Amino acid sequence: MILQSKSKEIWMYIAFPKLSLEAVTINASEKFISHPLVIVDTNKNRKKIIAYNNSAYKCGIDKSVSLSTALTICPHLNVNQKDPLQERNLLNSLAIISYQFTPNIVIENNGLYLEIFSCEKLFKSYGNLLYMLHEKISHNGVLAVNGFGKNPLTAKMLCKNKFQQKIPNLNNTFDEFKNVSIKKLTNNLKHRRIFDQLGFQSIGDLINIPISSLSQRFDEDLISNLEVLLHQKKQLLTMFKPPKNFHEEILYIHGLTDKKSLIFPMKSLLKRLDDYLTALQYKCFQVAWHFKTSSEQSVTMEIKLSKSKSDSNYILKLSQLKLENIDLPEIIEKVYLCCDALVENIKTNNELFQDTKNKLQNNYKLIDKIIAKIGEKTLFKLLIKNEHAPRKAGVIENTKEEHFFNQGRTENKRPIWLLKKPNPIKFQNGQLYLNSYMRILSGPERICDNWWENNQQFDYYIAQDEDGVNYWIYRSGDNWFVHGLFS
């Protein structure tokens, strides 16, 4: 048979050999991970070891050992049931990480298919792409191996026992199949027995036989896979689409009993949120934490951001501040993080007006910390109302954090902060004196109070002292008073 392909696609298959173990241990404590541990799968009421950690292996436990023997070898062995839901959640998280490198992703049972042909220019080389992707996956504590091909199934069949950071020559696929075990093609025991009877050991042995002859012995699924490998048939796949919002949880069967123990799962969930925001180029305005008990009772803690963020460390600091004032149940089994308030992360020029931008960012960070610590209702803002009389113009109002720095401009040159009682100014050596000598900058502005209340009028001036502080002052007869200060 001749391999035929005009496709310019480059597919990579990433397998995760320890997925069932990592799904259980990835968010566990160091103490839990260091203890001998096995993952078992139940088939016909019989439990079989399918994965084990290094501590269990050092005790002489591997997949060939029965569970009863393993418990005899290590009586304190930690036995965990295979958790398909946790495995699926971990695969989804790995797909989100991979989405930072290519939008063409397919989730398979224990791995991912990635099409990367069009991504070379973005990362300058395939080598850079593969290196960065492997670093991201490894940083999440997951073991990955890969293979390459001109279609997804070929990439899976040619998967190695290591993560390759260089794409091999894909024109040598036929030669490589000569050495690939035929057991990779099917798990069907009947098919494997027929292969043994015929003396077939590699996929190369099989693809040398005409399909018409093979179809007499094997079912449609195996023949279809062969046609895909030979590029005679298109493989039908469902592309992965990232969710439009972020909702993830971590389960702790034995429970968490104090606030300090919550920090690790919160960090893990925020790391996933960080990967999600980076992959989709989003920022968030708000996140919500839900701390749940075994009876599904829940305590919710919302973190609001005055400016959209994609910084998980910053969100964690705010969460820790707010957590101090939250009453939690005695035992928490689930830590849940959700984020629906998302906006597109528009890239801006960070060099232009950088100083001003940094000052604003520091201002917003201060507001976020105040709200996280003592609540949004404690946030007030000085405002100027459209009132002619000075004593009625300045007001203090409760405000939302996103409006805190949006102070509207006023035509009158008046300070926002007015003194409750005007302070007298001395007159020395023919000059105004308040801590230091003052000079008049502008004025007068004659202001008459409401005539139906009284018939007072004052001449207001803006004055400056020797330290450069500006004051709003007025004259009443021969006396001078300070009524307000400018920021």
N, C-alpha and C positions, 0 to 999 in steps of 0.2 A: 504494500500500500504506500502511496505517496502523500506526504503531508502538503496540504494546499492552504495558503492564507495570503490574502491581499490586504489584510487589515493592518493598520498602523498602530493598533492598540498595544499597550504594554501593561499586562496585568501582574499584580503581585498578590500572592496569598500569604497572609500572616496567621500562623497557628500559635495557640497559647497552650503548650503541653501541660501546664500546671493550673489551668483555669479553675477546676473544681476546688483545688486547695486554696488558691489565691482569693477566690470569691468568699471564702470563710475567714481567711486570715488578714486580708488587706486592711481592714479597719480595726483589727484586734490589738490588744496591748502587747508589749514586749514579753511580759510574763506568760501570757497565753500562747504566743508563738513559740517560745523557747521550750515549752513542755511537749513531750512526745504526743503526736497528733496524727490521726488517720481520717480519711474521708471514705465512707462506705456507700455503696449503691445496693439497693434491695431488688432482687430478681427472684420471683417465685418464693417469697418469704425467706430467701437466703441472702445474707449480707456479705458482700465481697469488697475487699479493700481496693480502691481505685486510685488513691493518692495518699502521700505521706510526707511529713516534713523531715528535715535533717535529723532532728532529735530521735524520731522514731526509727529512722534508717540506722543510726548508730547503735540502736538497741537490737538490730537484726531483723527489722520489720520492713517488708516491701510488698509488692502486689502478689507475689507467689505465696505469701503466708496467709493462712486462714485467720479470720477474726478471733476465733477461740484461741488459736495458738499465739496470736499477737497479745491477747490479754493475759495469757500465761507468762509470756516473756516479760511483759510490762503491765502489771496489775493496775497501775494508775494511768494507763493510756487514755488520752482524750479522744473519744469516738464521735465523729460528726457525720450526719446524714448529708449526702449530696443535695445541694440546694439549687435547682434549676432557675428559680427566680433571681437569686443573687448572682448566678452566672450570667443570666441575661442582662441584668443591670450593669454588671462589670463590662460585658461586651458593648453595651450601648455607650458607656463612658469612654471605652477605647475607640469606638467609632467616632465620637465627638472629637477626640484628640486627633484622629486621622483626618477629620474634616478640615483641619487647619492646613492640610497639605494637598488634598484633592476632594472635589465634590462628588466623585464617582466611587461610591462605597456600597458594598453588599455585605450584610451580616450573615454568616454561615453558622452551623451548629457550634463549633468551637473555634471559629476564626473569622477573619475578614478578607474580602476581596477588594483590592484597590486598583483602579485604572489610573496610571500616572504619566501617560505619553505626553499630554499637553502641559505638564507641570514643570518641565525641565527649566524653561526660561525664568520662571518665577523664582526658583531657588538656585539659578545659575548653573547647576549641574545635578544629575541624578544622585551623585555621591553625596552632595550637601543635603538633598532631600532625605535620603535614606539615613544619614547620620543623625539629622535633627529629629526625625520621626522615632528612631530607636532610642535616642536620649529621652524623649518625652515619655515613651512607654516604660522604659526602665525606671525613670524617676517616680513612676506610680507603683513600683514594686512588682511589675509583671514580667515574666519571662516570655520572650517572643522569638520565633524562628520563621523563616520565610522561603518562598520560592517564586520563580518568574516564568511567564509564558505569554504566548500571543492570545490566549483566551483564559478565562478564570480556572477552568478545570485542569488545564495543562499546568498552570502555576501551582495548583494544589498538589498534583501528582509529582511535581518536581521540587516539592518543599524539602529543604535540607534540615539538619539538626542544629543549625546555628542561624543567626541573623546576618544575611549577606548585605554588605553595604556597597556592592558593585553589581550591576546588571550583567549577567552572562550573555554570551552570543545566543540569541533566541533562534537562530537558524539551525542550531545543532540539536533541536528538540528530539528528532528521531533517534539520534545516537544516544541521547541521555536515557530515553525510554528503555533501551536495551538492558540497563542496569537497575531499573526501578522494580521493586517487588510487585508481583501481580496482586498481592493481598491488599495493596493500596486502592485497587480499583473497586473492590466490593467486600462487604462484610457477610454476604450470603454464603452460609456454610456449604450448601449444595453446589454452588458454583466453584467454591474452593476445592471441593472433593474432585470435581470434574477436571479442574486445572492440574491437580496432582496426578490423576489418571492419565492425562495427556502429556504430562511431563513439562507443563508450562510453569516457569518460575518467574519470568519478568514480563512487563507489559510489552516489551519488544517482541517476545515470542508470540504474543496474541495478535499484534497488529500486522504481522506478516501473513495471517490467514485471511482470505476473502470474507467480507461481512456476510455474504450470502450463505457461506458454509457455517459461520458462527451462529447465525440466527436460528439454525436448526437445533442447536443445543442450549442456547441461552435466551433469557427473557428480553423483553423490549427495553427495560431500563439499562441493562448492561450494554446492549447494542447501541442505544442512544448515546451513552457515555463515550463509547468508542468513536462514534461519528463526530462527536464534539472534539475529542482529542485529535482527530485527523482533519479538523477544520472543514468537515463536510456538512456540519449542522451548527446552527447558532444556538448558543446556550441562553435560555430564558432566565433572567434574574430580576429581582425586585430591588430597586435602588433604595438605599437608606436615606431618609429625610429627617433632619434634626427637628425635634419638637419646637413649637413656637414659644414655649415658655419652659422654665426650669423647675422641675419637681423631683426631688430625690430624697431618699431616707436611708438611714443606717439602723439595723436591728441589733440589739444586744440582748440575747436570751437571758443571761444572768443578771441583767440590769445594771444601771449606773446609779450610784447613791449619793454623789455630791457634785457641786458645781465645777470643781476642779477637773473631775473625770469627764466632763462634757466638752472640754476644750479640744481634745484629740478628735472626736467625731465631727465637731464643728469645723476644725481645720480641714479635715478630709472633704467634707461637703463643699466648703468654700473653694477648695482646690478644683473640684469638679465644676463648680460654677465659673471659676476663672477660665478653665479650658473651654467651657460652653460659650462664654462671652467672647473669648479670643477667636474661636472657630467661626462664630456667626458675625463677628465684628459688631457686637452690641455693648451698650452700657446699661446699668440699671439705676433706678431712682429709689427702689425700696425692696427689701427682702423680709421674709417672715419665717421665724423659727417656730416649730411646733414640737413640744416635748411631751411624748405620750407614754402612758402606763400600759400594763398588760390588759387592762379593762377598757383601753382606748380613750380614757380620760386625757384631755389635752390642755396644756398651758401654752398660749401663743405669745410670742414676743416679736414685735415689728421694729425694724430698723429703717428709718427714713433718712434719705440723703438730700441735702440742699442742692447739690449738683450731681448729675449722673456720674457713676464711677464704674470702673472695671478692675478695681484693686482689692483683692481678697484680704490682704493683710489689714487694710484700712477698715474694711467691714468687720473683721474679726475684733479689732480694738474697740469699735463702737458696741459690738455685741457683748463683749466682756464688761464694758462699763454699765450697760443696761441690765445685764444678768445679775449684777450685785443687788438690784432692787426688786428682783422677781422672786416670788415664792413658788417653789417647785415641789412636786410630789416626792415622797421618800425614795421611790424606785422608778427609774425611767428606762423603758425598754426600746423606745424608738426616738431617734432624733431626725427631724424632718425639716428640710429647707426648700422653700419655694420662692420664685421670683417671676412676677408677671409684668412688672413695670419696666419694660425694655425700650430703649431707643437706639437708633443706628449710631455707631461710633464714627463720626465724621473726622477725618484726619485734618489737622490744622498746622499752620507754620508755627513751630514752637519757639523760633528765634525772635520773631517780631514782637516787641512789647513784652518780652518775657518777664521783666521785673514786675510790671503791673499785673500780669496773669498770676504770678506766684503769690503776690499780696492778696489777690481775690481768693485764690485757693486756700490760703492760710485762714482767711476770714471765714470761709464756708466750713472748713474743718473745725474751727472753734465752735461755730453754731451747732454742728452735728454732735460734738462732744457734750455740749451743754444739754441738748435735747435728750441724748442717750442717758445722761446722768440724772437729770432732774425733771425731764418732761417738757413737752412742747408748750404747755400752758404757761410756762414761766418766761416765755419769750415775748418781750415788749419792744416797741419802737417809738422813737420821738418823731412826731409829725407836726407840720404847720397847716392849720386850717385856714380857709379863706375868710379871715376875720380882720377887720381894720384895727380893732382894739387889741393891743399887744397881750394883755392879760388873758384874752380868750383865744389867742391864735395858737399857742403851744399846747399840744395834748400828748398823752401817752396812751397807745393802743396796743392790744394783743395782736400779734401778726404771725403769719406762717413763715417758715424758714426760707422758702423760695422767694419770698417778697422782702426779706429783711434788708437787703442792701439796695433795693430799688427805690431810693428816695427821690421823689419828684422835685424838680427845680421850681423855685418861686421867684417872682419878679422883684419882690421887696428884698432888700439886703438886710434881713433880720436873722439873728441866731435862732437855732431850734430850741436850745436850752435857755429858759428864762429863770431868773432867781425868784423864789417865792416872795421875798421882800427886798426891794432895791437897796443896795449898800451905798452909803455916802462916800464921796470922793473929796479929799482935801485939796486946798488951793494954796500952794507954797511958791513964793518968789515969782508970782505971776504965772504959774504953771499948775496944771492938774497933777495930782500925785496919788497913786495907789500902789504901794510896794516899791514903785519906781515912777519917775516922771513919765507923763503920757503926752502924746501929740494927737491932734485931730486929723483924721484922714479924709473924712467926708461929712457932709451935713450942712445946715440942719434939714431934717425932715420933720415938719410940724404934724403932729398927730393929735386930733381932738377925740376925747372919749365920747361914748354915746351921750348925746345931749339930754335925752330924756331921763338919764340916771344922774348925771352931774354935768358940770360945765367946765371940765378941766382940759387944758391943752398943754402939750410939752414939745420941746424941740429936741429931736434925737440926733445923735452923731455916732460915727464909728471912730473909735480912738485906738491907739496902739501904744503899749508900754515899751520899755527899753529891751525887754526879752522877746519882743515880736508878737506878743499875745494881743489879739484884737478883742475889743469890748464894745458893747452897745450901750451908750450912755445918754442921759438926757439932763436938761437944765430946768430947774424949777425956781424962778426968781434968781437969787444969787447963789443957790445951792446946786451941786452936781451929784448925780447918782449913777451907779452901774445897774443896768436892768438885765443884761444877758452877756454871755460869752460865746464867741465863735470857736468852732473846733479847729 
